[in-house]
């Protein structure tokens, strides 16, 4: 009998590349989903998969972006943080309301709707 504290097998995470500018592992389903979105023929599941791949995997929004090393590490960290910033902005756009201005502020006399 296994003890209740025995470690459960975890799902194998997608392997991350050795540098932030390298393409992470891509499953065939991810490729088909991205291509279907690009062609405008993606179903709901493909749209969700492509969004998830772009925001979470490519932009690495769920990952620490620090890369060790002197100048090379600084360059890699800056690059990774730039990718993460794009993903964070995409996530923020999910939460915007259509009546919000481009700056994310409610319309006012100084900030009329566009």
C-alpha positions in Angstrom: 0.0 0.0 0.0 1.3 3.4 -1.0 1.6 6.0 1.7 -0.7 9.0 1.4 2.4 11.3 1.2 3.9 9.4 -1.7 4.7 11.6 -4.7 2.3 11.5 -7.5 3.6 11.5 -11.0 3.3 15.0 -12.5 2.5 15.7 -16.1 5.7 16.2 -18.1 6.1 19.9 -18.7 7.0 21.2 -22.2 10.7 21.5 -22.3 12.0 25.1 -22.3 14.7 26.1 -24.8 18.3 26.8 -23.6 17.9 30.5 -24.6 14.8 32.8 -24.7 15.1 33.5 -28.4 14.8 29.8 -29.4 11.4 28.3 -30.2 9.9 26.2 -27.4 8.7 22.6 -28.1 5.7 22.7 -30.4 3.2 19.9 -30.6 1.4 19.0 -33.9 -1.9 20.2 -32.4 -0.3 23.6 -31.6 0.9 23.9 -35.2 -2.6 23.0 -36.6 -4.3 25.4 -34.2 -2.0 28.3 -35.1 -2.4 27.7 -38.8 -6.2 27.4 -38.5 -6.3 30.8 -36.7 -4.0 32.4 -39.3 -6.4 31.1 -42.1 -9.5 32.3 -40.1 -11.0 28.8 -40.0 -10.2 27.8 -36.4 -12.8 26.2 -34.2 -13.2 27.3 -30.5 -10.8 24.7 -29.2 -8.1 25.6 -31.8 -8.5 29.3 -31.0 -8.0 28.6 -27.2 -5.0 26.4 -27.9 -3.4 28.9 -30.2 -4.0 31.7 -27.6 -2.7 29.6 -24.8 0.4 28.7 -26.8 1.1 32.3 -27.8 0.6 33.9 -24.4 1.8 31.2 -22.0 4.4 29.3 -24.0 5.9 31.8 -26.5 5.6 34.8 -24.2 6.5 32.8 -21.1 4.0 34.7 -18.9 4.1 31.9 -16.3 7.8 31.6 -16.0 10.6 33.5 -14.3 12.5 35.5 -16.9 15.8 35.7 -15.2 18.7 34.1 -17.1 22.0 33.7 -15.2 25.3 34.8 -16.7 27.2 38.1 -17.0 26.5 40.1 -20.2 25.0 37.1 -22.0 22.6 36.5 -19.0 21.6 40.2 -19.0 20.9 40.1 -22.7 18.9 36.9 -22.4 17.0 38.3 -19.4 16.1 41.5 -21.2 14.9 39.5 -24.2 12.8 37.1 -22.1 11.3 40.1 -20.2 10.4 41.7 -23.5 8.5 38.6 -24.5 6.8 38.4 -21.2 5.7 42.0 -21.4 3.9 41.3 -24.7 2.1 38.3 -23.1 1.1 40.4 -20.1 -0.3 43.1 -22.5 -2.3 40.4 -24.3 -3.7 39.1 -21.0 -4.6 42.7 -20.1 -6.5 43.1 -23.4 -8.7 40.1 -22.4 -10.0 42.1 -19.5 -10.6 45.4 -21.2 -14.2 46.6 -21.7 -15.2 48.0 -25.1 -16.2 51.3 -23.5 -12.6 51.9 -22.3 -10.2 54.1 -24.1 -6.9 53.0 -25.6 -5.1 54.1 -22.4 -7.4 51.9 -20.3 -9.1 55.0 -18.7 -12.8 55.6 -18.7 -13.9 58.2 -21.2 -14.1 61.8 -19.9 -14.0 65.4 -21.2 -10.2 65.2 -21.3 -10.2 61.7 -22.7 -13.1 61.4 -25.2 -13.9 58.0 -26.8 -12.3 57.4 -30.1 
